[in-house]
Amino acid sequence: MQFLRNMLRDPENQIDDRLHMEIGAENVKEYAVNVKEMPAYRFVDLYRAITTKLSKKNDVRTIESGNYEDLNSLLHGERPNWGSRKITRSSRTAWVTAAEEEVFLPTDQYWIFTDDGTSGRNPIIVRLRYRQSDERAVLEVAALDSDTAEKSVGDFIEESLRISIYRNQMLTISFEAGTKDEYGDIEKVEQLRISFKVASSVPKENFVVDEVVYKTLWRNVIDLHKRRALLKKHGVPIRRGVLLYGPPGTGKTFACRYICGELPDTTRIIVAGTALNRVAQIFDLARTYQPSIVILEDVDLVFAARDINLFSSALGDLLDQMDGLRPFEDIGVILTTNSIDRMESAIKDRPGRISQCIYFGAPERAMRENYIAQYAKDYDYSAVQLEELVAMTKGTTPAFIKEWIHRTVQIATERIQDDHSRVALTTEDFRAAFEEMKRFTDESSGRIIGFVGGGAR
């Protein structure tokens, strides 16, 4: 028992005693602690920034220890009777760092070093911890004077932004709802989750779209970001909102995918579903990692007109964020909707929020022929009556044509005897697939799924 008591009093076994030894007990009272709290997703960047900057210094000591008290309390506070300051190895949490990649990092770690690289002269203590209770990354720096601590905090944050794992990546955002107990106390806080997507490049020849639509997209999104430095120099604001609208399946999402592939040096943030309700956090992310583009999909589900969306605060948040963008912030905004009539007029009808609306509708005759050629290019369709196929697809969407080709191929493969034969498509295959797809229709309207009405020629 006496041995255990001695161990508990061993300075090497208590985090506060260990820190006092590192900086000199006579200096402890002079030390100032500066603290910066940030969202939890910043933890990985901060950890990498600290290890990168300190790798150039000599005699860096590290301590992993999970302690609930903040650094200022550990240095200057009395040891509590109801808690322990014993050094216990920190747990390690998995952090996603890229598509299908993750790394395990300690959730509470200290670094002790000297600013001039000489051991014993004005040591600085850096602590980074992940506070799971409220999903925060907490950076604490203790130094002999507050200015030094403040400068170190700023240096680490600046480095974390420079080498960020999120910069110039394609990201999707989601939120996990928080929970409360029966007394209304928070059991689990709301959590922002960032996922990485592989931004697969779409060749220009695969992006089948009306030339006018293409040129408008290029000028208002892609060219704006590719030549932003020159445009800024000549007074052209980089802030620009674009609204893509039209029936489902007409190519709005594919256009966004093409844009993402064309801008590898831009942080691309894709938001859909319930995450649209967290506009402020999304734009904070965009500002942090600009140049960036925020893509808000199916916005009519959340940002509908006020007379049909009376109790949503998200609409006001979006208006505030779009109005709050400075003219030369490198942030673009793309909104997509299947129902522009439901959209709040304060978004779509006010210049400065939305600078360009682009309509995606049912493709014209020539475009339908291009879609058939694009989706059937890997198969032998030389014997089909192309004019008949083009006529059959009047009023259909690109999504319908793509599914139609796939269904036709499925039917054609029923004749193949081995896996190495090239699939040959016939006009009858196309007819059978078309007939099957339109077999079950909306009884009230007679519309076929995938059709957006007539008018295409």
C-alpha positions in Angstrom: 0.0 0.0 0.0 2.8 2.4 0.8 4.4 1.7 -2.5 1.1 2.6 -4.3 0.9 5.8 -2.3 4.4 6.7 -3.3 3.5 6.0 -6.9 0.5 8.4 -6.6 2.8 11.1 -5.3 5.5 10.5 -7.9 5.7 13.7 -10.0 6.3 11.6 -13.1 2.9 10.1 -12.5 0.9 13.3 -12.1 0.2 15.5 -15.1 0.3 18.8 -13.1 3.6 17.8 -11.4 5.1 16.7 -14.7 4.2 20.0 -16.3 5.6 22.0 -13.4 8.8 20.1 -13.7 9.0 20.8 -17.4 8.7 24.6 -17.1 10.3 25.0 -13.7 8.2 25.3 -10.5 9.5 28.8 -9.9 8.0 30.0 -13.2 4.6 28.4 -13.0 2.8 31.5 -11.7 4.1 33.6 -14.6 2.7 31.3 -17.3 -0.3 32.5 -19.3 -2.6 30.1 -21.1 -4.4 31.0 -24.4 -7.2 28.8 -25.6 -8.9 28.4 -28.9 -12.0 26.2 -29.4 -13.0 25.1 -32.9 -15.4 22.5 -34.4 -14.3 18.9 -34.0 -13.6 18.5 -37.7 -10.6 20.9 -37.3 -8.9 18.4 -34.9 -6.9 16.5 -37.6 -5.7 19.6 -39.3 -4.5 21.0 -35.9 -2.8 17.8 -35.0 -0.9 17.7 -38.3 0.0 21.4 -38.0 1.5 21.0 -34.5 3.5 17.9 -35.5 4.7 19.6 -38.7 5.9 22.8 -37.1 7.5 21.1 -34.1 9.3 18.5 -36.3 11.8 21.4 -37.0 12.6 21.9 -33.4 14.9 20.1 -31.1 14.1 18.4 -27.8 10.3 18.2 -28.1 8.7 16.2 -25.4 5.3 14.7 -25.7 2.8 13.4 -23.2 -0.4 11.5 -23.9 -2.8 11.8 -21.0 -6.6 12.0 -20.8 -7.4 14.6 -18.2 -10.8 16.4 -18.0 -9.4 19.7 -16.6 -8.3 22.5 -18.8 -4.6 23.5 -19.0 -4.9 26.6 -16.9 -6.5 24.6 -14.1 -3.7 22.0 -14.3 -1.0 24.7 -14.0 -2.6 27.1 -11.5 -5.5 25.4 -9.9 -5.7 23.3 -6.7 -5.8 19.6 -7.1 -9.5 18.6 -6.7 -10.4 16.0 -4.1 -13.0 14.5 -6.4 -10.8 13.9 -9.4 -7.5 12.5 -10.4 -4.6 14.1 -12.2 -2.8 10.8 -12.7 -1.2 10.4 -16.2 -3.3 7.9 -18.0 -2.8 7.0 -21.6 -5.2 8.9 -23.9 -7.7 7.0 -25.9 -7.4 7.2 -29.7 -10.2 8.1 -32.1 -10.5 7.3 -35.8 -10.6 10.3 -38.1 -11.5 10.2 -41.8 -8.7 11.9 -43.7 -9.6 11.0 -47.3 -12.0 8.8 -49.3 -11.6 5.3 -47.7 -8.8 6.5 -45.5 -8.7 7.1 -41.7 -6.1 7.7 -39.0 -6.2 7.1 -35.3 -5.0 10.0 -33.1 -4.8 10.5 -29.4 -7.7 12.6 -28.1 -5.5 14.4 -25.5 -1.8 15.2 -26.1 0.8 17.7 -24.8 3.9 18.9 -26.5 6.6 20.8 -24.6 9.4 22.6 -26.4 11.5 25.7 -26.3 11.0 28.5 -28.8 14.8 28.9 -29.5 15.4 25.1 -29.6 17.5 25.2 -26.3 16.2 22.9 -23.6 15.3 24.7 -20.3 14.8 28.3 -21.7 11.2 29.4 -21.5 9.5 26.2 -22.5 6.1 26.3 -24.2 3.3 23.8 -23.6 0.9 23.0 -26.4 -2.1 20.8 -25.7 -4.6 19.6 -28.2 -7.7 17.6 -27.1 -10.9 16.4 -28.6 -13.8 17.2 -26.3 -16.5 14.7 -27.2 -19.1 16.1 -24.8 -19.7 19.1 -27.1 -17.8 18.0 -30.3 -15.0 20.6 -30.0 -11.3 20.6 -30.8 -9.5 22.6 -28.1 -6.1 24.1 -28.6 -4.3 25.4 -25.5 -0.9 27.0 -25.4 0.9 28.0 -22.2 3.9 30.4 -22.3 5.8 32.7 -20.0 3.9 35.7 -21.5 0.5 35.9 -23.2 1.9 37.4 -26.4 4.1 34.3 -27.1 1.1 32.0 -26.3 -1.1 34.0 -28.6 1.4 34.0 -31.5 1.8 30.2 -31.1 -1.9 29.7 -31.3 -2.1 31.8 -34.4 0.9 30.0 -36.0 -0.7 26.6 -35.5 -4.1 27.7 -36.8 -2.5 29.3 -39.9 -0.5 26.1 -40.6 -3.6 23.9 -40.1 -5.4 25.9 -42.8 -2.5 25.8 -45.2 -2.1 22.0 -45.0 -5.8 21.1 -44.4 -7.0 17.7 -45.5 -10.2 19.4 -46.7 -8.8 22.0 -48.9 -9.4 21.5 -52.6 -11.4 18.3 -51.9 -14.9 17.3 -52.8 -16.9 17.1 -49.6 -20.4 16.0 -48.7 -21.9 17.3 -45.5 -24.4 15.6 -43.1 -25.6 16.2 -39.6 -26.4 13.7 -36.8 -29.2 14.9 -34.6 -28.5 15.5 -30.9 -30.5 13.8 -28.2 -31.9 14.9 -24.8 -32.9 13.0 -21.8 -36.3 13.1 -20.2 -35.4 16.2 -18.2 -34.3 18.2 -21.3 -30.6 17.8 -20.6 -28.4 17.1 -23.7 -27.2 13.6 -23.8 -25.6 13.8 -27.3 -24.8 17.0 -29.1 -25.5 17.5 -32.8 -22.6 16.4 -34.9 -21.4 17.7 -38.2 -20.0 14.9 -40.4 -17.7 15.6 -43.4 -17.3 12.8 -46.0 -14.8 12.8 -48.9 -16.0 12.0 -52.4 -13.7 11.1 -55.3 -14.2 13.9 -57.9 -14.2 11.8 -61.0 -13.6 13.9 -64.0 -16.3 14.0 -66.7 -14.8 14.4 -70.2 -16.3 17.2 -72.2 -17.6 14.8 -74.9 -19.6 12.9 -72.1 -21.2 16.1 -70.9 -24.0 16.2 -73.4 -25.9 19.4 -73.0 -27.3 22.3 -75.1 -24.4 24.6 -76.2 -26.1 27.7 -74.8 -26.5 26.0 -71.4 -22.9 24.8 -71.5 -21.5 28.3 -72.3 -23.6 29.9 -69.6 -22.4 27.3 -67.0 -18.8 27.8 -68.1 -18.8 31.6 -67.8 -20.7 31.8 -64.6 -19.0 29.0 -62.6 -16.0 27.4 -64.2 -14.3 30.3 -65.9 -15.1 32.6 -62.9 -13.1 30.3 -60.7 -10.3 29.4 -63.1 -9.5 33.1 -63.8 -10.4 34.5 -60.5 -7.1 36.3 -59.9 -7.4 38.2 -63.2 -11.0 38.9 -62.8 -10.4 40.3 -59.3 -7.7 42.5 -60.7 -10.2 44.1 -63.1 -12.9 44.6 -60.5 -15.2 41.6 -61.2 -16.8 40.2 -58.0 -16.1 36.5 -57.6 -19.2 36.0 -55.5 -21.9 34.7 -57.8 -25.0 32.5 -57.2 -26.3 30.2 -59.9 -29.7 28.4 -59.9 -30.1 25.3 -62.0 -33.8 24.4 -62.4 -35.9 22.1 -64.4 -37.8 18.7 -64.1 -36.1 15.7 -62.5 -33.7 13.7 -64.6 -32.7 16.6 -67.0 -29.0 16.7 -66.0 -28.7 19.2 -63.1 -26.8 16.8 -60.8 -24.6 15.6 -63.7 -23.8 19.3 -64.5 -22.7 19.7 -60.9 -20.5 16.6 -61.2 -19.0 18.0 -64.4 -18.3 21.4 -62.6 -16.6 19.6 -59.7 -14.3 17.7 -62.1 -13.3 20.9 -63.8 -12.2 22.7 -60.6 -9.7 20.5 -58.8 -8.1 23.5 -57.1 -11.4 24.5 -55.4 -13.0 23.1 -52.3 -16.4 21.7 -53.5 -19.0 21.3 -50.8 -22.2 19.3 -51.7 -25.2 19.6 -49.4 -28.6 17.9 -49.6 -31.4 16.7 -47.5 -31.6 17.7 -43.8 -28.1 19.2 -43.9 -29.7 22.1 -45.8 -31.1 23.3 -42.5 -27.6 24.0 -41.2 -26.6 26.8 -43.6 -24.5 28.8 -41.2 -22.1 25.9 -40.5 -21.9 25.1 -44.2 -20.8 28.6 -45.1 -18.4 28.7 -42.2 -16.7 25.7 -43.8 -16.7 27.3 -47.2 -15.1 30.5 -45.9 -12.5 28.5 -44.0 -11.4 26.5 -47.1 -11.9 29.0 -49.9 -11.7 29.2 -52.9 -14.8 27.1 -52.6 -18.1 26.2 -54.2 -21.2 25.4 -52.2 -23.7 23.1 -54.1 -27.1 23.0 -52.4 -29.3 20.3 -54.1 -33.1 20.2 -54.2 -33.3 23.5 -52.3 -37.1 23.8 -52.8 -37.5 21.1 -50.1 -36.2 23.5 -47.5 -36.1 27.0 -49.0 -39.6 27.1 -50.3 -41.7 30.3 -50.5 -42.6 31.7 -47.1 -46.3 31.2 -47.6 -45.8 27.4 -47.8 -42.8 27.3 -45.4 -44.0 29.3 -42.4 -42.0 27.8 -39.6 -38.5 27.3 -41.1 -35.6 29.4 -40.0 -33.3 27.9 -42.6 -34.6 30.3 -45.3 -33.6 33.4 -43.3 -30.2 31.8 -42.6 -29.6 31.3 -46.3 -30.5 34.8 -47.1 -28.2 36.1 -44.3 -25.3 34.0 -45.5 -25.6 34.9 -49.2 -26.0 38.6 -48.3 -23.0 38.3 -45.9 -20.6 37.1 -48.6 -18.1 39.9 -49.5 -17.7 40.7 -53.2 -14.2 39.3 -53.4 -14.6 36.2 -51.2 -13.8 33.2 -53.3 -17.1 31.4 -52.7 -19.5 30.4 -55.4 -23.0 29.1 -54.7 -25.0 26.7 -56.9 -28.6 25.8 -56.1 -30.6 23.1 -57.9 -34.4 22.6 -57.8 -37.0 20.5 -59.6 -39.7 23.1 -58.8 -38.7 26.7 -59.2 -42.3 27.7 -58.6 -41.9 26.6 -55.0 -38.8 28.7 -54.5 -38.8 31.8 -52.3 -38.7 34.9 -54.6 -36.2 36.6 -52.3 -33.7 34.0 -53.5 -34.3 33.6 -57.2 -35.6 37.1 -58.1 -33.0 39.3 -56.4 -29.7 40.0 -58.2 -26.7 39.6 -56.0 -28.1 36.5 -54.4 -28.7 34.6 -57.7 -26.9 36.1 -60.6 -27.9 33.5 -63.2 -30.7 31.0 -63.6 -30.1 28.1 -66.0 -33.0 25.9 -67.3 -32.5 22.2 -67.8 -35.4 20.8 -69.8 -36.3 17.9 -72.1 -33.7 17.7 -74.8 -34.4 18.7 -78.4 -34.2 16.2 -81.3 -30.5 16.7 -82.0 -29.7 16.4 -78.3 -31.7 13.2 -77.9 -29.7 11.7 -80.8 -26.5 12.7 -79.0 -27.7 11.1 -75.8 -28.5 7.8 -77.5 -25.0 7.9 -79.1 -23.3 8.6 -75.8 -25.1 5.9 -73.7 -25.0 3.3 -76.5 -21.4 3.9 -77.6 -20.0 0.7 -76.0 -22.5 -1.5 -77.9 -23.2 -2.4 -81.6 -26.3 -0.5 -82.6 -25.4 0.0 -86.2 -28.5 -2.0 -87.4 -31.1 0.0 -85.5 -33.5 2.5 -87.1 -32.1 5.6 -85.4 -34.7 8.0 -86.6 -37.4 5.8 -85.0 -35.5 5.8 -81.7 -35.1 9.6 -81.7 -38.8 10.0 -82.4 -39.8 7.6 -79.7 -37.9 9.7 -77.1 -39.8 12.9 -77.7 -40.4 14.6 -74.4 -38.2 12.3 -72.4 -35.3 13.3 -70.0 -31.7 12.3 -70.3 -32.2 10.1 -67.2 -35.0 8.2 -69.0 -32.9 7.7 -72.1 -30.0 6.4 -70.0 -32.2 3.9 -68.2 -33.8 2.9 -71.6 -30.4 2.1 -73.1 -29.6 -0.1 -70.0 -32.9 -1.9 -70.2 -32.3 -2.5 -74.0 -28.9 -3.9 -73.3 -30.3 -6.2 -70.7 -32.8 -7.6 -73.1 -30.2 -8.0 -75.9 -27.9 -10.0 -73.6 -30.5 -12.7 -73.3 -29.4 -13.8 -76.8 -25.6 -14.0 -75.9 -24.1 -17.4 -75.5 -20.8 -16.4 -74.0 -19.4 -13.5 -71.9 -17.0 -12.3 -74.7 -19.5 -11.5 -77.4 -20.1 -7.9 -78.2 -23.6 -6.9 -77.5 -25.6 -6.1 -80.6 -28.7 -4.0 -80.2 -31.7 -4.2 -82.5 -34.6 -1.8 -83.0 -36.9 -4.5 -81.6 -34.8 -4.6 -78.4 -35.4 -0.8 -78.0 -39.1 -1.2 -78.7 -39.4 -3.9 -76.1 -37.6 -1.9 -73.5 -39.6 1.2 -74.2 -42.9 -0.7 -74.0 -41.9 -2.3 -70.7 -40.8 1.1 -69.2 -44.1 2.7 -70.1 -46.3 -0.2 -69.1 -47.2 1.1 -65.7 -48.2 4.7 -65.7 -49.8 7.2 -63.4 -53.5 6.4 -63.7 -54.6 10.0 -62.9 -52.4 11.7 -65.5 -51.3 8.9 -67.8 -47.7 10.1 -67.6 -44.8 7.8 -67.9 -42.1 7.9 -65.3 -39.2 9.7 -66.8 -41.3 12.0 -69.1 -41.5 15.7 -68.5 -44.2 16.6 -71.0 -44.2 17.4 -74.7 -42.7 20.2 -76.6 -39.3 18.7 -77.6 -38.8 18.5 -81.3 
